[in-house]
Amino acid sequence: MSKITKLFKTSSGSSRSKKGPSAQEALFKLRETEEMLTKKQEYLEKKIEQELATAKKHGTKNKRAALQALKRKKRLEKQLTQIDGTLSTIEFQREALENSHTNTEVLKNMGYAANAMKTVHKNMDLDKIDELMHDIHEQQDVAQEISEAISRPVGFGEEFDEDELLAELEELEQEDLNQQMSNVTLPSVPSSKLPSRPVSTRKKVEDDDDMNMLAAWAS
């Protein structure tokens, strides 16, 4: 049995015996782990820089010391790569747990609101509500009828037909027009013949001159 399998079995056995951690407690632990690994990253990066400086320092003068420094640098870089992967996994797990915690809170608040709505609607009778709305519509109809009755004109004028009154008015206007036409006097036409218009003397003289000039030209 591997150590990892044994670890999971031990964890599952203990989880059955007691209640598991809350989401907030788990998030706190994950943040602590992230902070610890981040510090370890910074430490390894500094150590890698130191080993690289040692390798450059010895160079070809002391190849053995230089190679040892490069080997330590490679091991440190491998650890740094593993920590990077671990941090990515923890970050993913933390985000998933945060989202799960948020969803849990949202669902809890939605359930709380649903229960509040049930409490509010508990004392409401749908039959009574329908009856109330029916009474409201009925009273609105009564109010509308009252408004129409108040606004309807009443009195003497309603006893006569408006079309008959308009026809009588047209007859009166026609009688007045006929009366005005009968009072108009046309001028008399004269019996004697009108005198003819005299021919202008100047025009006659011009015509005679034209005829004389034409005769002279022809001879």
MODELLER restraints for C-alpha pairs under 7 A, 6 or more apart:
rsr = mdl.restraints
at = mdl.atoms
rsr.add(forms.Gaussian(group=physical.xy_distance, feature=features.Distance(at['CA:23:A'], at['CA:97:A']), mean=6.87, stdev=0.5))
rsr.add(forms.Gaussian(group=physical.xy_distance, feature=features.Distance(at['CA:23:A'], at['CA:101:A']), mean=6.29, stdev=0.5))
rsr.add(forms.Gaussian(group=physical.xy_distance, feature=features.Distance(at['CA:27:A'], at['CA:94:A']), mean=6.33, stdev=0.5))
rsr.add(forms.Gaussian(group=physical.xy_distance, feature=features.Distance(at['CA:30:A'], at['CA:90:A']), mean=6.79, stdev=0.5))
rsr.add(forms.Gaussian(group=physical.xy_distance, feature=features.Distance(at['CA:30:A'], at['CA:94:A']), mean=6.57, stdev=0.5))
rsr.add(forms.Gaussian(group=physical.xy_distance, feature=features.Distance(at['CA:34:A'], at['CA:87:A']), mean=6.41, stdev=0.5))
rsr.add(forms.Gaussian(group=physical.xy_distance, feature=features.Distance(at['CA:37:A'], at['CA:83:A']), mean=6.68, stdev=0.5))
rsr.add(forms.Gaussian(group=physical.xy_distance, feature=features.Distance(at['CA:41:A'], at['CA:80:A']), mean=6.16, stdev=0.5))
rsr.add(forms.Gaussian(group=physical.xy_distance, feature=features.Distance(at['CA:44:A'], at['CA:76:A']), mean=6.18, stdev=0.5))
rsr.add(forms.Gaussian(group=physical.xy_distance, feature=features.Distance(at['CA:44:A'], at['CA:80:A']), mean=6.50, stdev=0.5))
rsr.add(forms.Gaussian(group=physical.xy_distance, feature=features.Distance(at['CA:48:A'], at['CA:73:A']), mean=5.15, stdev=0.5))
rsr.add(forms.Gaussian(group=physical.xy_distance, feature=features.Distance(at['CA:48:A'], at['CA:76:A']), mean=6.37, stdev=0.5))
rsr.add(forms.Gaussian(group=physical.xy_distance, feature=features.Distance(at['CA:51:A'], at['CA:69:A']), mean=5.06, stdev=0.5))
rsr.add(forms.Gaussian(group=physical.xy_distance, feature=features.Distance(at['CA:51:A'], at['CA:70:A']), mean=6.54, stdev=0.5))
rsr.add(forms.Gaussian(group=physical.xy_distance, feature=features.Distance(at['CA:51:A'], at['CA:72:A']), mean=6.91, stdev=0.5))
rsr.add(forms.Gaussian(group=physical.xy_distance, feature=features.Distance(at['CA:51:A'], at['CA:73:A']), mean=5.67, stdev=0.5))
rsr.add(forms.Gaussian(group=physical.xy_distance, feature=features.Distance(at['CA:52:A'], at['CA:69:A']), mean=6.84, stdev=0.5))
rsr.add(forms.Gaussian(group=physical.xy_distance, feature=features.Distance(at['CA:52:A'], at['CA:70:A']), mean=6.61, stdev=0.5))
rsr.add(forms.Gaussian(group=physical.xy_distance, feature=features.Distance(at['CA:52:A'], at['CA:73:A']), mean=6.78, stdev=0.5))
rsr.add(forms.Gaussian(group=physical.xy_distance, feature=features.Distance(at['CA:54:A'], at['CA:66:A']), mean=6.64, stdev=0.5))
rsr.add(forms.Gaussian(group=physical.xy_distance, feature=features.Distance(at['CA:54:A'], at['CA:69:A']), mean=6.26, stdev=0.5))
rsr.add(forms.Gaussian(group=physical.xy_distance, feature=features.Distance(at['CA:55:A'], at['CA:66:A']), mean=4.09, stdev=0.5))
rsr.add(forms.Gaussian(group=physical.xy_distance, feature=features.Distance(at['CA:55:A'], at['CA:67:A']), mean=6.86, stdev=0.5))
rsr.add(forms.Gaussian(group=physical.xy_distance, feature=features.Distance(at['CA:55:A'], at['CA:69:A']), mean=5.44, stdev=0.5))
rsr.add(forms.Gaussian(group=physical.xy_distance, feature=features.Distance(at['CA:55:A'], at['CA:70:A']), mean=6.22, stdev=0.5))
rsr.add(forms.Gaussian(group=physical.xy_distance, feature=features.Distance(at['CA:58:A'], at['CA:65:A']), mean=6.61, stdev=0.5))
rsr.add(forms.Gaussian(group=physical.xy_distance, feature=features.Distance(at['CA:58:A'], at['CA:66:A']), mean=5.42, stdev=0.5))
rsr.add(forms.Gaussian(group=physical.xy_distance, feature=features.Distance(at['CA:59:A'], at['CA:66:A']), mean=5.85, stdev=0.5))
